[in-house]
Amino acid sequence: MLSKEESENIGAIEQILNKDNQYVTIAIGEKKLLQFVTTKKISEIDKPYNGQQIKKVRFIAIELNNGNNVEKFLDVGRRSARLIISKLKEGHTRLNIERIGSGKDTLYIPTPSAIQ
């Protein structure tokens, strides 16, 4: 049985870990099925990378493979954002997103899901 202090410490660590869960993470070569929430504002944000601030485009999406239906952030570069936006304009809001490359060479390739 944990003491009250131990339980609080573990709870604090869980909050930190859950905070990281607010982002969609896709490993190199991995694909994830995402439902884009087009009713939420797409925004441009600044993120630190190698000691510099770089611009990213932030989408709101739900990971459909994990079944918890929680809205998360997907932050991508402008090249990837253009690809995603073109699919959204075509009416595809459920997309398979594949990550290719790493660092500044990362590209997220969207393909429409067969199930819309």
MARSE-94143 format. One record per residue: residue number from 0; residue in one letter; x, y, z of N, C-alpha, C, O in turn. Coordinates in steps of 0.2 Angstrom, whole numbers, plus 5000, padded with zeros to 4 digits. Layout:
% MARSE-94143
{num->NUM; residuo->A; n_px->X; n_py->Y; n_pz->Z; ca_px->X; ca_py->Y; ca_pz->Z; c_px->X; c_py->Y; c_pz->Z; o_px->X; o_py->Y; o_pz->Z} .
...
//
This chain:
% MARSE-94143
{num->0; residuo->M; n_px->5004; n_py->4994; n_pz->5000; ca_px->5000; ca_py->5000; ca_pz->5000; c_px->5004; c_py->5006; c_pz->5000; o_px->5009; o_py->5007; o_pz->5004} .
{num->1; residuo->L; n_px->5003; n_py->5011; n_pz->4996; ca_px->5007; ca_py->5017; ca_pz->4995; c_px->5005; c_py->5022; c_pz->5000; o_px->4999; o_py->5022; o_pz->5002} .
{num->2; residuo->S; n_px->5009; n_py->5026; n_pz->5003; ca_px->5008; ca_py->5031; ca_pz->5007; c_px->5004; c_py->5037; c_pz->5003; o_px->5005; o_py->5037; o_pz->4997} .
{num->3; residuo->K; n_px->5001; n_py->5042; n_pz->5006; ca_px->4998; ca_py->5047; ca_pz->5003; c_px->5003; c_py->5051; c_pz->4999; o_px->5002; o_py->5053; o_pz->4993} .
{num->4; residuo->E; n_px->5009; n_py->5052; n_pz->5002; ca_px->5014; ca_py->5056; ca_pz->4998; c_px->5017; c_py->5052; c_pz->4992; o_px->5018; o_py->5055; o_pz->4987} .
{num->5; residuo->E; n_px->5018; n_py->5046; n_pz->4992; ca_px->5019; ca_py->5042; ca_pz->4987; c_px->5014; c_py->5042; c_pz->4981; o_px->5016; o_py->5043; o_pz->4975} .
{num->6; residuo->S; n_px->5008; n_py->5042; n_pz->4983; ca_px->5002; ca_py->5042; ca_pz->4978; c_px->5002; c_py->5049; c_pz->4975; o_px->5001; o_py->5049; o_pz->4969} .
{num->7; residuo->E; n_px->5003; n_py->5054; n_pz->4979; ca_px->5003; ca_py->5061; ca_pz->4976; c_px->5009; c_py->5061; c_pz->4971; o_px->5008; o_py->5064; o_pz->4965} .
{num->8; residuo->N; n_px->5015; n_py->5059; n_pz->4973; ca_px->5021; ca_py->5059; ca_pz->4968; c_px->5019; c_py->5055; c_pz->4962; o_px->5021; o_py->5058; o_pz->4956} .
{num->9; residuo->I; n_px->5017; n_py->5049; n_pz->4962; ca_px->5015; ca_py->5045; ca_pz->4956; c_px->5010; c_py->5049; c_pz->4952; o_px->5010; o_py->5049; o_pz->4946} .
{num->10; residuo->G; n_px->5005; n_py->5052; n_pz->4955; ca_px->5000; ca_py->5056; ca_pz->4952; c_px->5003; c_py->5061; c_pz->4948; o_px->5000; o_py->5063; o_pz->4942} .
{num->11; residuo->A; n_px->5007; n_py->5065; n_pz->4951; ca_px->5011; ca_py->5071; ca_pz->4948; c_px->5015; c_py->5068; c_pz->4941; o_px->5014; o_py->5071; o_pz->4936} .
{num->12; residuo->I; n_px->5018; n_py->5062; n_pz->4942; ca_px->5021; ca_py->5060; ca_pz->4936; c_px->5017; c_py->5058; c_pz->4931; o_px->5018; o_py->5059; o_pz->4925} .
{num->13; residuo->E; n_px->5011; n_py->5055; n_pz->4933; ca_px->5006; ca_py->5053; ca_pz->4928; c_px->5003; c_py->5059; c_pz->4924; o_px->5002; o_py->5058; o_pz->4918} .
{num->14; residuo->Q; n_px->5002; n_py->5064; n_pz->4927; ca_px->5000; ca_py->5070; ca_pz->4924; c_px->5005; c_py->5073; c_pz->4919; o_px->5003; o_py->5075; o_pz->4914} .
{num->15; residuo->I; n_px->5011; n_py->5072; n_pz->4921; ca_px->5017; ca_py->5074; ca_pz->4916; c_px->5017; c_py->5070; c_pz->4910; o_px->5017; o_py->5072; o_pz->4904} .
{num->16; residuo->L; n_px->5016; n_py->5063; n_pz->4911; ca_px->5016; ca_py->5059; ca_pz->4905; c_px->5009; c_py->5060; c_pz->4901; o_px->5010; o_py->5059; o_pz->4895} .
{num->17; residuo->N; n_px->5004; n_py->5061; n_pz->4904; ca_px->4998; ca_py->5062; ca_pz->4901; c_px->4998; c_py->5069; c_pz->4897; o_px->4995; o_py->5069; o_pz->4891} .
{num->18; residuo->K; n_px->5002; n_py->5073; n_pz->4899; ca_px->5002; ca_py->5080; ca_pz->4895; c_px->5006; c_py->5078; c_pz->4888; o_px->5004; o_py->5081; o_pz->4883} .
{num->19; residuo->D; n_px->5010; n_py->5074; n_pz->4888; ca_px->5013; ca_py->5072; ca_pz->4882; c_px->5008; c_py->5068; c_pz->4877; o_px->5009; o_py->5068; o_pz->4871} .
{num->20; residuo->N; n_px->5003; n_py->5066; n_pz->4880; ca_px->4998; ca_py->5062; ca_pz->4876; c_px->4994; c_py->5067; c_pz->4872; o_px->4989; o_py->5065; o_pz->4869} .
{num->21; residuo->Q; n_px->4995; n_py->5073; n_pz->4873; ca_px->4991; ca_py->5078; ca_pz->4869; c_px->4993; c_py->5079; c_pz->4862; o_px->4990; o_py->5083; o_pz->4858} .
{num->22; residuo->Y; n_px->4998; n_py->5075; n_pz->4860; ca_px->5001; ca_py->5076; ca_pz->4853; c_px->5000; c_py->5069; c_pz->4850; o_px->5001; o_py->5064; o_pz->4853} .
{num->23; residuo->V; n_px->4999; n_py->5069; n_pz->4844; ca_px->4999; ca_py->5063; ca_pz->4840; c_px->5007; c_py->5062; c_pz->4838; o_px->5010; o_py->5066; o_pz->4836} .
{num->24; residuo->T; n_px->5009; n_py->5056; n_pz->4839; ca_px->5016; ca_py->5054; ca_pz->4838; c_px->5016; c_py->5049; c_pz->4833; o_px->5013; o_py->5044; o_pz->4834} .
{num->25; residuo->I; n_px->5020; n_py->5050; n_pz->4828; ca_px->5021; ca_py->5045; ca_pz->4822; c_px->5028; c_py->5043; c_pz->4821; o_px->5032; o_py->5048; o_pz->4820} .
{num->26; residuo->A; n_px->5030; n_py->5037; n_pz->4822; ca_px->5037; ca_py->5035; ca_pz->4821; c_px->5039; c_py->5035; c_pz->4814; o_px->5034; o_py->5035; o_pz->4809} .
{num->27; residuo->I; n_px->5045; n_py->5035; n_pz->4812; ca_px->5047; ca_py->5035; ca_pz->4805; c_px->5045; c_py->5028; c_pz->4802; o_px->5046; o_py->5023; o_pz->4805} .
{num->28; residuo->G; n_px->5042; n_py->5029; n_pz->4796; ca_px->5039; ca_py->5023; ca_pz->4793; c_px->5032; c_py->5021; c_pz->4795; o_px->5030; o_py->5016; o_pz->4792} .
{num->29; residuo->E; n_px->5030; n_py->5024; n_pz->4801; ca_px->5024; ca_py->5021; ca_pz->4803; c_px->5018; c_py->5025; c_pz->4800; o_px->5019; o_py->5031; o_pz->4798} .
{num->30; residuo->K; n_px->5012; n_py->5022; n_pz->4800; ca_px->5006; ca_py->5025; ca_pz->4798; c_px->5001; c_py->5025; c_pz->4804; o_px->5000; o_py->5020; o_pz->4808} .
{num->31; residuo->K; n_px->4997; n_py->5031; n_pz->4804; ca_px->4991; ca_py->5031; ca_pz->4809; c_px->4985; c_py->5034; c_pz->4805; o_px->4985; o_py->5038; o_pz->4801} .
{num->32; residuo->L; n_px->4979; n_py->5031; n_pz->4807; ca_px->4973; ca_py->5033; ca_pz->4805; c_px->4970; c_py->5039; c_pz->4809; o_px->4969; o_py->5038; o_pz->4815} .
{num->33; residuo->L; n_px->4969; n_py->5045; n_pz->4806; ca_px->4967; ca_py->5050; ca_pz->4810; c_px->4961; c_py->5053; c_pz->4807; o_px->4960; o_py->5053; o_pz->4801} .
{num->34; residuo->Q; n_px->4956; n_py->5055; n_pz->4812; ca_px->4950; ca_py->5059; ca_pz->4810; c_px->4952; c_py->5066; c_pz->4811; o_px->4953; o_py->5068; o_pz->4817} .
{num->35; residuo->F; n_px->4952; n_py->5070; n_pz->4806; ca_px->4954; ca_py->5078; ca_pz->4807; c_px->4948; c_py->5081; c_pz->4809; o_px->4942; o_py->5080; o_pz->4806} .
{num->36; residuo->V; n_px->4948; n_py->5085; n_pz->4814; ca_px->4943; ca_py->5089; ca_pz->4817; c_px->4943; c_py->5096; c_pz->4813; o_px->4946; o_py->5101; o_pz->4815} .
{num->37; residuo->T; n_px->4939; n_py->5097; n_pz->4808; ca_px->4939; ca_py->5103; ca_pz->4804; c_px->4935; c_py->5108; c_pz->4807; o_px->4935; o_py->5114; o_pz->4804} .
{num->38; residuo->T; n_px->4931; n_py->5107; n_pz->4812; ca_px->4928; ca_py->5112; ca_pz->4815; c_px->4932; c_py->5116; c_pz->4820; o_px->4930; o_py->5122; o_pz->4822} .
{num->39; residuo->K; n_px->4938; n_py->5114; n_pz->4821; ca_px->4943; ca_py->5117; ca_pz->4826; c_px->4948; c_py->5121; c_pz->4821; o_px->4949; o_py->5119; o_pz->4816} .
{num->40; residuo->K; n_px->4950; n_py->5127; n_pz->4824; ca_px->4954; ca_py->5131; ca_pz->4820; c_px->4961; c_py->5128; c_pz->4819; o_px->4964; o_py->5125; o_pz->4824} .
{num->41; residuo->I; n_px->4964; n_py->5128; n_pz->4813; ca_px->4970; ca_py->5126; ca_pz->4811; c_px->4975; c_py->5132; c_pz->4812; o_px->4973; o_py->5138; o_pz->4810} .
{num->42; residuo->S; n_px->4980; n_py->5131; n_pz->4816; ca_px->4984; ca_py->5137; ca_pz->4818; c_px->4992; c_py->5136; c_pz->4816; o_px->4994; o_py->5131; o_pz->4815} .
{num->43; residuo->E; n_px->4995; n_py->5142; n_pz->4816; ca_px->5002; ca_py->5141; ca_pz->4815; c_px->5006; c_py->5143; c_pz->4822; o_px->5004; o_py->5148; o_pz->4825} .
{num->44; residuo->I; n_px->5010; n_py->5139; n_pz->4823; ca_px->5014; ca_py->5139; ca_pz->4830; c_px->5021; c_py->5140; c_pz->4829; o_px->5024; o_py->5138; o_pz->4824} .
{num->45; residuo->D; n_px->5025; n_py->5142; n_pz->4834; ca_px->5032; ca_py->5142; ca_pz->4834; c_px->5034; c_py->5136; c_pz->4839; o_px->5031; o_py->5136; o_pz->4845} .
{num->46; residuo->K; n_px->5039; n_py->5132; n_pz->4837; ca_px->5041; ca_py->5127; ca_pz->4841; c_px->5049; c_py->5127; c_pz->4841; o_px->5052; o_py->5129; o_pz->4836} .
{num->47; residuo->P; n_px->5052; n_py->5125; n_pz->4847; ca_px->5059; ca_py->5125; ca_pz->4847; c_px->5062; c_py->5119; c_pz->4843; o_px->5059; o_py->5114; o_pz->4844} .
{num->48; residuo->Y; n_px->5067; n_py->5120; n_pz->4839; ca_px->5071; ca_py->5114; ca_pz->4836; c_px->5078; c_py->5116; c_pz->4835; o_px->5080; o_py->5121; o_pz->4832} .
{num->49; residuo->N; n_px->5082; n_py->5112; n_pz->4838; ca_px->5090; ca_py->5114; ca_pz->4838; c_px->5091; c_py->5121; c_pz->4840; o_px->5095; o_py->5124; o_pz->4836} .
{num->50; residuo->G; n_px->5088; n_py->5123; n_pz->4845; ca_px->5090; ca_py->5130; ca_pz->4847; c_px->5087; c_py->5136; c_pz->4843; o_px->5088; o_py->5142; o_pz->4845} .
{num->51; residuo->Q; n_px->5082; n_py->5134; n_pz->4839; ca_px->5079; ca_py->5139; ca_pz->4835; c_px->5072; c_py->5139; c_pz->4835; o_px->5069; o_py->5133; o_pz->4837} .
{num->52; residuo->Q; n_px->5068; n_py->5144; n_pz->4834; ca_px->5061; ca_py->5143; ca_pz->4834; c_px->5059; c_py->5142; c_pz->4826; o_px->5061; o_py->5146; o_pz->4822} .
{num->53; residuo->I; n_px->5055; n_py->5137; n_pz->4825; ca_px->5053; ca_py->5136; ca_pz->4818; c_px->5045; c_py->5136; c_pz->4818; o_px->5042; o_py->5135; o_pz->4823} .
{num->54; residuo->K; n_px->5042; n_py->5137; n_pz->4812; ca_px->5035; ca_py->5137; ca_pz->4811; c_px->5032; c_py->5131; c_pz->4810; o_px->5035; o_py->5127; o_pz->4806} .
{num->55; residuo->K; n_px->5027; n_py->5129; n_pz->4813; ca_px->5023; ca_py->5123; ca_pz->4812; c_px->5016; c_py->5124; c_pz->4811; o_px->5013; o_py->5129; o_pz->4813} .
{num->56; residuo->V; n_px->5012; n_py->5120; n_pz->4807; ca_px->5005; ca_py->5121; ca_pz->4807; c_px->5002; c_py->5115; c_pz->4811; o_px->5004; o_py->5109; o_pz->4811} .
{num->57; residuo->R; n_px->4997; n_py->5118; n_pz->4816; ca_px->4994; ca_py->5113; ca_pz->4820; c_px->4987; c_py->5111; c_pz->4818; o_px->4983; o_py->5116; o_pz->4817} .
{num->58; residuo->F; n_px->4986; n_py->5105; n_pz->4818; ca_px->4980; ca_py->5102; ca_pz->4816; c_px->4977; c_py->5099; c_pz->4823; o_px->4981; o_py->5097; o_pz->4827} .
{num->59; residuo->I; n_px->4970; n_py->5098; n_pz->4823; ca_px->4967; ca_py->5094; ca_pz->4828; c_px->4965; c_py->5088; c_pz->4825; o_px->4961; o_py->5088; o_pz->4820} .
{num->60; residuo->A; n_px->4967; n_py->5082; n_pz->4828; ca_px->4965; ca_py->5076; ca_pz->4825; c_px->4963; c_py->5071; c_pz->4831; o_px->4966; o_py->5072; o_pz->4837} .
{num->61; residuo->I; n_px->4960; n_py->5066; n_pz->4829; ca_px->4958; ca_py->5060; ca_pz->4834; c_px->4962; c_py->5054; c_pz->4831; o_px->4960; o_py->5052; o_pz->4825} .
{num->62; residuo->E; n_px->4966; n_py->5050; n_pz->4835; ca_px->4968; ca_py->5044; ca_pz->4833; c_px->4963; c_py->5039; c_pz->4833; o_px->4960; o_py->5037; o_pz->4839} .
{num->63; residuo->L; n_px->4961; n_py->5036; n_pz->4828; ca_px->4956; ca_py->5031; ca_pz->4827; c_px->4958; c_py->5024; c_pz->4829; o_px->4954; o_py->5020; o_pz->4831} .
{num->64; residuo->N; n_px->4964; n_py->5022; n_pz->4829; ca_px->4967; ca_py->5016; ca_pz->4830; c_px->4967; c_py->5014; c_pz->4838; o_px->4967; o_py->5008; o_pz->4840} .
{num->65; residuo->N; n_px->4967; n_py->5019; n_pz->4842; ca_px->4968; ca_py->5018; ca_pz->4849; c_px->4961; c_py->5018; c_pz->4853; o_px->4961; o_py->5016; o_pz->4859} .
{num->66; residuo->G; n_px->4956; n_py->5020; n_pz->4850; ca_px->4949; ca_py->5019; ca_pz->4852; c_px->4947; c_py->5024; c_pz->4858; o_px->4942; o_py->5023; o_pz->4861} .
{num->67; residuo->N; n_px->4952; n_py->5029; n_pz->4860; ca_px->4949; ca_py->5033; ca_pz->4865; c_px->4946; c_py->5040; c_pz->4863; o_px->4944; o_py->5043; o_pz->4867} .
{num->68; residuo->N; n_px->4946; n_py->5041; n_pz->4857; ca_px->4943; ca_py->5047; ca_pz->4854; c_px->4944; c_py->5054; c_pz->4857; o_px->4940; o_py->5058; o_pz->4858} .
{num->69; residuo->V; n_px->4951; n_py->5055; n_pz->4859; ca_px->4953; ca_py->5061; ca_pz->4862; c_px->4956; c_py->5065; c_pz->4857; o_px->4960; o_py->5063; o_pz->4853} .
{num->70; residuo->E; n_px->4954; n_py->5071; n_pz->4857; ca_px->4957; ca_py->5076; ca_pz->4852; c_px->4964; c_py->5078; c_pz->4854; o_px->4966; o_py->5079; o_pz->4860} .
{num->71; residuo->K; n_px->4969; n_py->5077; n_pz->4849; ca_px->4976; ca_py->5079; ca_pz->4850; c_px->4979; c_py->5083; c_pz->4845; o_px->4975; o_py->5085; o_pz->4840} .
{num->72; residuo->F; n_px->4984; n_py->5086; n_pz->4846; ca_px->4988; ca_py->5090; ca_pz->4841; c_px->4992; c_py->5086; c_pz->4837; o_px->4995; o_py->5082; o_pz->4839} .
{num->73; residuo->L; n_px->4992; n_py->5088; n_pz->4830; ca_px->4997; ca_py->5086; ca_pz->4825; c_px->5000; c_py->5092; c_pz->4822; o_px->4997; o_py->5096; o_pz->4819} .
{num->74; residuo->D; n_px->5007; n_py->5093; n_pz->4824; ca_px->5011; ca_py->5098; ca_pz->4822; c_px->5015; c_py->5096; c_pz->4816; o_px->5019; o_py->5091; o_pz->4817} .
{num->75; residuo->V; n_px->5014; n_py->5099; n_pz->4810; ca_px->5018; ca_py->5097; ca_pz->4805; c_px->5021; c_py->5103; c_pz->4801; o_px->5019; o_py->5109; o_pz->4802} .
{num->76; residuo->G; n_px->5026; n_py->5102; n_pz->4797; ca_px->5029; ca_py->5108; ca_pz->4793; c_px->5024; c_py->5110; c_pz->4787; o_px->5019; o_py->5107; o_pz->4786} .
{num->77; residuo->R; n_px->5026; n_py->5115; n_pz->4784; ca_px->5022; ca_py->5118; ca_pz->4779; c_px->5021; c_py->5113; c_pz->4773; o_px->5015; o_py->5113; o_pz->4770} .
{num->78; residuo->R; n_px->5026; n_py->5109; n_pz->4771; ca_px->5025; ca_py->5105; ca_pz->4765; c_px->5020; c_py->5099; c_pz->4767; o_px->5016; o_py->5098; o_pz->4763} .
{num->79; residuo->S; n_px->5021; n_py->5097; n_pz->4773; ca_px->5016; ca_py->5092; ca_pz->4775; c_px->5009; c_py->5095; c_pz->4776; o_px->5004; o_py->5092; o_pz->4774} .
{num->80; residuo->A; n_px->5008; n_py->5101; n_pz->4778; ca_px->5002; ca_py->5104; ca_pz->4779; c_px->4998; c_py->5105; c_pz->4773; o_px->4992; o_py->5104; o_pz->4772} .
{num->81; residuo->R; n_px->5002; n_py->5107; n_pz->4767; ca_px->4999; ca_py->5108; ca_pz->4761; c_px->4996; c_py->5101; c_pz->4758; o_px->4991; o_py->5101; o_pz->4755} .
{num->82; residuo->L; n_px->5000; n_py->5096; n_pz->4759; ca_px->4997; ca_py->5089; ca_pz->4757; c_px->4991; c_py->5088; c_pz->4761; o_px->4986; o_py->5085; o_pz->4758} .
{num->83; residuo->I; n_px->4991; n_py->5089; n_pz->4767; ca_px->4985; ca_py->5087; ca_pz->4772; c_px->4979; c_py->5092; c_pz->4770; o_px->4973; o_py->5089; o_pz->4769} .
{num->84; residuo->I; n_px->4980; n_py->5098; n_pz->4769; ca_px->4975; ca_py->5103; ca_pz->4767; c_px->4972; c_py->5101; c_pz->4760; o_px->4966; o_py->5102; o_pz->4760} .
{num->85; residuo->S; n_px->4976; n_py->5099; n_pz->4756; ca_px->4973; ca_py->5097; ca_pz->4749; c_px->4968; c_py->5091; c_pz->4750; o_px->4963; o_py->5091; o_pz->4746} .
{num->86; residuo->K; n_px->4969; n_py->5086; n_pz->4754; ca_px->4965; ca_py->5081; ca_pz->4755; c_px->4959; c_py->5083; c_pz->4759; o_px->4953; o_py->5081; o_pz->4758} .
{num->87; residuo->L; n_px->4959; n_py->5088; n_pz->4764; ca_px->4954; ca_py->5091; ca_pz->4768; c_px->4949; c_py->5094; c_pz->4763; o_px->4943; o_py->5094; o_pz->4763} .
{num->88; residuo->K; n_px->4952; n_py->5098; n_pz->4758; ca_px->4948; ca_py->5102; ca_pz->4753; c_px->4944; c_py->5097; c_pz->4749; o_px->4938; o_py->5099; o_pz->4747} .
{num->89; residuo->E; n_px->4946; n_py->5091; n_pz->4748; ca_px->4943; ca_py->5086; ca_pz->4744; c_px->4937; c_py->5083; c_pz->4748; o_px->4933; o_py->5079; o_pz->4745} .
{num->90; residuo->G; n_px->4937; n_py->5085; n_pz->4754; ca_px->4932; ca_py->5082; ca_pz->4758; c_px->4934; c_py->5076; c_pz->4762; o_px->4930; o_py->5073; o_pz->4766} .
{num->91; residuo->H; n_px->4940; n_py->5074; n_pz->4762; ca_px->4943; ca_py->5068; ca_pz->4766; c_px->4945; c_py->5071; c_pz->4773; o_px->4950; o_py->5074; o_pz->4773} .
{num->92; residuo->T; n_px->4941; n_py->5069; n_pz->4778; ca_px->4943; ca_py->5071; ca_pz->4785; c_px->4946; c_py->5065; c_pz->4788; o_px->4950; o_py->5066; o_pz->4794} .
{num->93; residuo->R; n_px->4946; n_py->5059; n_pz->4786; ca_px->4949; ca_py->5053; ca_pz->4789; c_px->4954; c_py->5051; c_pz->4784; o_px->4953; o_py->5048; o_pz->4779} .
{num->94; residuo->L; n_px->4960; n_py->5052; n_pz->4787; ca_px->4966; ca_py->5051; ca_pz->4783; c_px->4971; c_py->5046; c_pz->4786; o_px->4972; o_py->5046; o_pz->4792} .
{num->95; residuo->N; n_px->4975; n_py->5042; n_pz->4782; ca_px->4980; ca_py->5038; ca_pz->4785; c_px->4986; c_py->5043; c_pz->4784; o_px->4988; o_py->5045; o_pz->4778} .
{num->96; residuo->I; n_px->4990; n_py->5044; n_pz->4789; ca_px->4996; ca_py->5048; ca_pz->4789; c_px->5002; c_py->5044; c_pz->4790; o_px->5003; o_py->5040; o_pz->4795} .
{num->97; residuo->E; n_px->5007; n_py->5044; n_pz->4785; ca_px->5013; ca_py->5040; ca_pz->4785; c_px->5019; c_py->5045; c_pz->4786; o_px->5019; o_py->5050; o_pz->4782} .
{num->98; residuo->R; n_px->5023; n_py->5044; n_pz->4791; ca_px->5029; ca_py->5048; ca_pz->4792; c_px->5035; c_py->5045; c_pz->4788; o_px->5036; o_py->5039; o_pz->4789} .
{num->99; residuo->I; n_px->5038; n_py->5050; n_pz->4784; ca_px->5044; ca_py->5048; ca_pz->4780; c_px->5049; c_py->5053; c_pz->4782; o_px->5048; o_py->5059; o_pz->4783} .
{num->100; residuo->G; n_px->5055; n_py->5050; n_pz->4784; ca_px->5061; ca_py->5055; ca_pz->4786; c_px->5061; c_py->5057; c_pz->4793; o_px->5057; o_py->5055; o_pz->4797} .
{num->101; residuo->S; n_px->5066; n_py->5061; n_pz->4794; ca_px->5067; ca_py->5063; ca_pz->4801; c_px->5070; c_py->5070; c_pz->4801; o_px->5072; o_py->5073; o_pz->4796} .
{num->102; residuo->G; n_px->5069; n_py->5074; n_pz->4807; ca_px->5072; ca_py->5081; ca_pz->4807; c_px->5068; c_py->5085; c_pz->4802; o_px->5062; o_py->5085; o_pz->4801} .
{num->103; residuo->K; n_px->5072; n_py->5090; n_pz->4799; ca_px->5069; ca_py->5094; ca_pz->4794; c_px->5067; c_py->5091; c_pz->4788; o_px->5063; o_py->5094; o_pz->4784} .
{num->104; residuo->D; n_px->5069; n_py->5085; n_pz->4787; ca_px->5067; ca_py->5081; ca_pz->4781; c_px->5061; c_py->5077; c_pz->4782; o_px->5059; o_py->5072; o_pz->4778} .
{num->105; residuo->T; n_px->5057; n_py->5078; n_pz->4788; ca_px->5051; ca_py->5074; ca_pz->4789; c_px->5046; c_py->5076; c_pz->4785; o_px->5045; o_py->5082; o_pz->4784} .
{num->106; residuo->L; n_px->5042; n_py->5071; n_pz->4782; ca_px->5036; ca_py->5073; ca_pz->4778; c_px->5031; c_py->5068; c_pz->4780; o_px->5032; o_py->5062; o_pz->4781} .
{num->107; residuo->Y; n_px->5025; n_py->5071; n_pz->4781; ca_px->5019; ca_py->5067; ca_pz->4783; c_px->5015; c_py->5066; c_pz->4777; o_px->5012; o_py->5071; o_pz->4774} .
{num->108; residuo->I; n_px->5014; n_py->5060; n_pz->4774; ca_px->5010; ca_py->5059; ca_pz->4768; c_px->5003; c_py->5057; c_pz->4770; o_px->5002; o_py->5051; o_pz->4773} .
{num->109; residuo->P; n_px->4998; n_py->5061; n_pz->4768; ca_px->4991; ca_py->5059; ca_pz->4769; c_px->4988; c_py->5055; c_pz->4763; o_px->4989; o_py->5056; o_pz->4757} .
{num->110; residuo->T; n_px->4984; n_py->5049; n_pz->4765; ca_px->4980; ca_py->5046; ca_pz->4760; c_px->4973; c_py->5045; c_pz->4763; o_px->4973; o_py->5043; o_pz->4769} .
{num->111; residuo->P; n_px->4968; n_py->5046; n_pz->4759; ca_px->4961; ca_py->5045; ca_pz->4761; c_px->4960; c_py->5038; c_pz->4764; o_px->4962; o_py->5033; o_pz->4760} .
{num->112; residuo->S; n_px->4956; n_py->5037; n_pz->4769; ca_px->4954; ca_py->5031; ca_pz->4771; c_px->4949; c_py->5028; c_pz->4767; o_px->4945; o_py->5032; o_pz->4765} .
{num->113; residuo->A; n_px->4948; n_py->5022; n_pz->4766; ca_px->4943; ca_py->5018; ca_pz->4763; c_px->4936; c_py->5019; c_pz->4766; o_px->4931; o_py->5019; o_pz->4763} .
{num->114; residuo->I; n_px->4937; n_py->5020; n_pz->4773; ca_px->4931; ca_py->5021; ca_pz->4777; c_px->4930; c_py->5028; c_pz->4779; o_px->4935; o_py->5031; o_pz->4783} .
{num->115; residuo->Q; n_px->4925; n_py->5032; n_pz->4777; ca_px->4924; ca_py->5039; ca_pz->4778; c_px->4919; c_py->5040; c_pz->4783; o_px->4917; o_py->5045; o_pz->4785} .
//
